[in-house]
Amino acid sequence: MSFLFNSRTPWKPVLAAMALLAASLLAQAQVSLVTVVDLAQRNSSEVKLAEADVQKAQASLAQTQDAYIPNFVIGSNVGYSHGFPTGQPSVGSATMQSLVLSFSQRQYTKAARAGLEAAHLSLKDAQEQVALEASDAYIELDTVDRELAAANQQEAFASDLLRIEQQRAEAGVDSEIDLLQTRLRVAQLKIQRLHLETRAATLAKRLAVLTAMPVGSILPDHASIPEIPSITADRAARNLPGIDAAGSLALSKQHQSKGDDLAWRRPQIGFGAVYNYDSNELNSYSTYYKNFTPNNVSFGAQINIPFFDFFLRAKAKATAAEALRATVEAEQSRQQNDVQIATLTGNLRELDTLAEVASLKQQIADEQLKTVLTQLELGNGAETGPNAQPQLTPKAEQLARIDERQKYQDALDASLDLAKARLNLLRALGHMEDWLNELHAK
């Protein structure tokens, strides 16, 4: 497609047409599963919050380590005084302080390192959870789209069936009840199609929220969906990032608690130095103090030995309780995941069998349809007698086609439930990263 412009060409209508063309092409473009997962992870608020926690944990670790690095601060306290001076007449000052020895600080540094590890693991857990949600929605939308196509075919067959049934009723071949039952079937198929359309619209909105793409712009590409491995609980489970994060957080709380406990049991040594440049121009400092000198330096060590500090003791007890709670929560999350694995394993066996049954029913319906079409084309031969099969009619063809499409949709639904269960079991067993690698490899 090409456009030829000249000085008389109206620009605004042309640009608007091009924009509409681009939008229509974008709206109809297929988007692969790996693209949807990447967009969802980039757009996820949970992932962004986890990234912020990582940055905070990195800053906390740097803060605990930098306590041993001397700081350097300069300032000035220029002011006028009359009579006896109330303060040091410093024109400029410089101070330096650092921590020399602290038994607590070592524990605080270990706590910060464990906290940083927990933040990284929580970030990975958030990314995997978003990938699971995006994969679930994408695979379900792909399945619903195929079911919707089959439902539209069903409605077309049902319309033909209704037309045939009306003719048979008018000819007196079928009763009015048969016509009413056919109309009921048509209405039921319409409800089923409307339900599928609602599901498709909901899933499209869900994917739009996950990826920040316009609603309806994601058209699933079935070829981009890798086969989900048939994993079982017998396969060795890996460490789940969320559970490991809870364990690292509990370890961080334990180090924090130990540091607070040492704060009121062990001494702390610090170093400090101060330089002042003093002036006697704006005050009468030299009148009251002899041997006034402008340059003054002081430095030394500060030793704190806690003998009686109920505040630090109470703080140590509070952080010990927090450490105990975090440890119990980490163990609880591990137990809950074990229960989820057992539940998913049991459901997976049942869903696997249901999917096999649905697939066999669909194959049988397909073979029955082929038999009906063959008999309609060739007839029943010259069979006569009481046991002879009656000659099939176009009504039988439409019923067989409707039944085959229904069994096809049932098989798709069963396969979807099985796929979701497998993905959730992958996540519970800690193999979600394998699925993400498979996505990127495909």
N, C-alpha and C positions, 0 to 999 in steps of 0.2 A: 504494500500500500504506500502511495507517495502523494504528496501535496505540492502544488505549484502556487506560489504566492506572487502577487504583484502589488503595486501601490494602492489598487482599488479593493484588495481583499480585506473583508472585515475580520480583524484579528480576534476579537472577543468570542464570536460564535465558533470560530475554528479551534481556538484553544479550549473552549468548553467541550467541543466534540471530541477532541483528542483526550481530554481528561476523562470523559465518560467512557471512551474506548479503553483507555488504560485501566480504569476501575473495573470494567466488565471482564477484561482479561485477567486481572488480579483476582477477582471474585471467583473465577472458574479454574484457577490454577490449582493443581494438586500439590500438597505439602507433605513431605515425608515425615515419618514418625520421629526420626532423629532430630529434625528441625524443630518440631513441636516441643520435644523434650528440652532442647537447648534454650528455646525461647521461654519456656515455662520456668526453667531454673534461673534464667537471667531476670525474669520479671517477678519472681516470687518474693513476697514480703517476708516470708519465713526465712528464706535464704539471705536476704538483705539484713535482717535482724541478726542472724547468726554471724554474718561477716562483720557487723558492728561489734558483736561480742568478742570476736577474734581480735579486732583492733584494740578493744578495751583491755583484753587480757595481755596483749603484747605491751601496752603502756604500763600496766600494773607490774609486769615482770621487770621492765626497765626501771620503774620507780624504786623497787626493792633493791635492785643491783646498784643503782646510782647513789644510794645512801652512803656508800663508802667513798664516793668521789667528792672532793671538796668543792663547795659552791663559792662563788665570788660575787659580792654585792657592793656597789658603790652608791653613795648618797651625799646629801648635804643638809645641814640644819642651821642655816643662816638666820639670825634674828637679833633684835636690839633688846638690851636689858639695862635697867637702871638700879643702882644700889647693889646689894649683895647678889651675886650671880646665882641663878637657880638651875643652871645646867652648864654642860660643857660647851664652850664657844667654838664648835667645829664648823669650819667652812667646807671641808670635804672629808669623807670617811670611806673606808673600805673594810669589809668584814669577810671572813672565810671560816666555814664550818664543815665538819665531816664526821662520820661515824667511824670509830677505830675498832671497837670490839663490842659485839652484841650476840649473845647466844640465841636470842629470839629472832634476829634478822635473818639468820641462816635458815630457820624454819619458815619464815615468811617468804624467802626466795624460793624454797622448795614448793611452798603452797602456790606461788604465782606460776611456776613452771607447770605444775599439775593442772592449774586452772587454764593455762594456755592450751595444754593438750586436750582438756575437756572441751574447750571452745572449738578447736579444729575438728574434733570428732562430732560435735553437735552440728557444725557446718556440713560435714559430709552426710550426716544423718538427714538433715533438712533437704539436701540436694537429692538424696535417694528417694525420700518420701514424695517430693515434687515430681520426680521422674516416674514413680509408681502411679501417682494420680493422673499425670498427663498420658501415660501409656494406657491406663484403664479407660479414660475418656475417649482417646483416639481409637482404640480397638473396638470399643462399644459403638462409636459413631460409624465406623466402617461396617460393622455387622448390621446395624440398624439401617444403613443406606441400602445394603443388599436385601434386607428383609422388606424394606419399603418398595424396592423394585419388584420383588416377588408379590407383594400385596397388591400393587397396581395391576400386575398381570392377573392376579386372582379376581379382582373386580371386573376386569374386562371379560374373563371367562364367565363370571357370574352374570354379567349383563347379557351375554349370549345365552346362558342357561335360562334366564328369566324370559327372554324373547321366545325361546323354544317352548318353555313351559306354558306361556300364554297361548301359543298356537295349539299345543296339545290339549289345553283346557277348553279352548274354543271348539276344537274338533271332537270333544267328548272323550278323548283318550285318557286324560288324567282328570282327577277330581279338583274341586276348589281348594281342598286342604293341601294338595300337592303344590298348587300355585302359591298359597299363603306360606307354606314352608320354604319355598324358593325365595319369596320376598323377604322372609325372615333371615335366610342365609345371606342374601345381598346386604341387608342392613347390618348384620353382624360383621361381615367383611369390611364394611365401611367404617364401623367403630374400630375395628382392628387397625385399619389403615390410618385413621385419625390418631389413634394411640401412638403408632410408630412415628407419625409426623411430630407429635408433641415431644416424644423422646429425642428425636433428631434435633429439634429446635433447642431443647434443654441442653443437650450435649454440645451443640454449637456455641451456645452462650457460655457454657462451662469452659470450653477450650479458649474462647475469646478472653475470658477473665484470666485464665492461666497464662496465656501467651501475650496479652495486650494487642492481639490482632483484631481487625473488624469482625463483627459477628457474621458468620456465614462465609468467610473468606478461606476457611480451611476445608479443602476437599481431600479426604483421606486417600492415600495411595496404598492399596492393599499389598502391592509388591514390596513395599518398604517395611513391612512387619515381619521380623524374623520369627522362626518357629520357636515357641516357648518350650524349653527343655522339660521333660517329664521327670522332675526331681522329686525325691522322697526324703522322709526324715531319717532314713537309714544312712543317707549320705552325710559325711562329716560336716557339722555346722561350723561356720566361721564366727568370729567375733562380730557382733552387730555394733555399728558405730554409736547408736543411741545408748546401748547398755554400757559400752566402754566409756562413753562420755560421763555417764552416771558414776561409774567406778572412779574415774579420774577426778571428778568433782568431790566425791567422798574423800579421796586421798588428799586433795587440796584442803578440805575442811579439817582433816586430821592434823596436817602440818600447821595450819593456822591455830588450832587448839593447843598444840604443843608449844608453839611460839608464845602464845598468850600466857601459858602456864609458866614458861621460863622467865617471862617479863618480871614477875614478882618474886622469883627465886634466885635469879642470877644478876650480877652487876652489869653495868653498861658503861663504856668508856667512849668519850667523844673528844675531838680536837677543835680548837677555835683560835682565831687570830683577828686582831682589830688594829687598824691604822687610822689616826685622826690628824688632820691638819687644822690647828686651832689659830684663831685670830683674836686680837684684843682691840680691834678697831671700833666695834659696836657695843662694847661693854666695859666694865671696870674690873675685869677679871684679875689683872696684875695687882690691883690695889689690895686685894684680900689674899692672893696666893703669890708667894715669892718663887723665884727661879722658874718663871713662866717660859715655856719653849713651844714653838709652833708645831713641831713634829713629835708625835707620840705613838708608840707601838706597844701592844700587849698581846701575848699569846700564852697558851697553856692547855692542859688536858682537864676534862670534866669527868668525874667518876660519880656515877649514881648507884648506890647500893640500897635497894628497897628493903626496909625493915617492917614497915607497918602501912600497907596499902590495900585497903579493902576493895577499892575500885578495880584494881588489876586482878584481884582474886575472883571477884564476881564476873568480870569479863572473861576470864579463863573458863569458868564454869559454864557460861553461856555458849561460848564457842565449842566446848566439849559436847554440849547437848546438840548443837547444830551438826557436828561431825558424826555423832551417833545417828541422828535422823537421816543424814545423807547416805550413810552406810546401809541403813535399813532400806531406804528407797532404792538404792542400787540393786540390792538383793531382791527386792520386790519386783523391779522391772525385769530382772532375769527370770524369775519364776513365772511372771505373766507371759513372757515370750515363750517359755517352755510349754505352757498351757495352750497358747495360740498355735504352736507348731503341732501339738497333738490334735487339736481341733481341726486344723486345716488338713492334716494328713487323713483323718477319718472322712472329712467331707470330700477330699480329693478322690478317694477310692470310689465313693458313691457317684460323684459327678463324672468320673471317667466311664463308669458303667452306663450311666444315663446318656452320655454322649454317644457311646457305642450303640445303645438301643435306638436312639433317635436317628443315627446314621443308617442303621439297618432298615428302619421303617421308611426312610426316605428312598433308599435303594429299592425296596419292595414296591413302593408307590410308583417309582419311575418305571419298573418292569411291568407293573399292572397297566400303566398308561400306554406303554409300547404294545402290550397285548391288545388293549382296546382299539388302538389305532390300526393295528394289523387286521383285526376282525372286521372293523368298519370298512377297511379297504378291500379285503378279500371275501368277507362274508363268512358264514358258518358252514358253507358247503351244502351238501344235500341231505343233511341229517334230518330224520323225521322220527316220529314216535313220541311217547310220553317223556322220555329222558333226554330228549334233544334240547340243546341250549338255545334259548330264544335269540333272535337276531338283535344285535345291539343297535342303539339309536344315537343320534347326535347328542341327546341328553346325557347318555352314559359317557361320552367323550368329555363333555364339559365338567361333569362330576369328577372324572378321573384327573383332569387337569387341575381342578381346584384342590383336590386332595393331595396331589403331588406337590403343588406349591406350598400347601400348609405343612406337609412333612418336611419340606426344604427349610421353611422358617423355623420349625421346631428344632431341626438339626443345628441351625445357626445359633439359636438361643442356647442350646446345650453346649455347643463348642465355646460360646462366649463365657458361660459360667465356669467351664473348665479352665479356660485361659486366665480368667481373673484369679481363680483359686491357685493356679500354678505361680502366677506372678506374686501373689501375697506370700506363698510359701517360700519362694526365692528370697523375698525380703526378710522373712522371719529367720531363715537359715543363714543370712548374711551373704548371699550370693547375688545380690542386686547389682553389684559392680560387673559381674559376668554378663548380665543382660545389657547393661549400658555399653560394655565393650562390643557386644554383638551388634548393637544398634549402629555404632560408629563404623564397624567393619563392613556392615551391609551398605 
